[in-house]
Amino acid sequence: MALNAEGVIGEAQAVGVRLWHEAGRVRYQGPKAALTSMLPALVACRNEVAEVLRREAQSEAFEERAAIMEYDGGMTRANAEVAARLLLKLSEGTA
């Protein structure tokens, strides 16, 4: 079994395990047998997996907010991206 974050995430998806980042933790859902086989690899590199999943979630949130502001709000893409970055920073408390 792969012991890097991307490998573990890919293997999890291949066996039907859904992974996501929530409140600073890795959450998972899937078939019991698959979860049992994946758990040692997840534990071995949980911090790295959490970071990859956090970045993916942040990227998805950025793209969604920017698209909404561009298409529904009538903003230019450049302005929508600036506003989306600011909103994400505010929601993280880092602005």
C-alpha positions, 0 to 999 in steps of 0.5 A: 500500500502506498504511504504518501498522501496522494497514493493513499487518497487514490487507493481509497477512491479506487476501493470506494472510500470517500475521504474529506477534510472537516474541522481539521480532521480527515473524515471517511466513509465507505465499505467496511472491508475497504475501510479496514484495509485502508485504515493503517495507511490513513493513520500512517500519513494522516497529517499529509492526507489532511493537508492534501484534502484541506487544500482540495476543499479550499480550491473547490470553495474558491472556484465555486465562490468566484464562479458565483460572483462572476456569473450571478453577480456580474463581476469580471473574473479577475474581480470575482477571484479577488473577492473570493480570496478575501471571503476565504481569508475572512472565513478562515480568520486570516484576513 
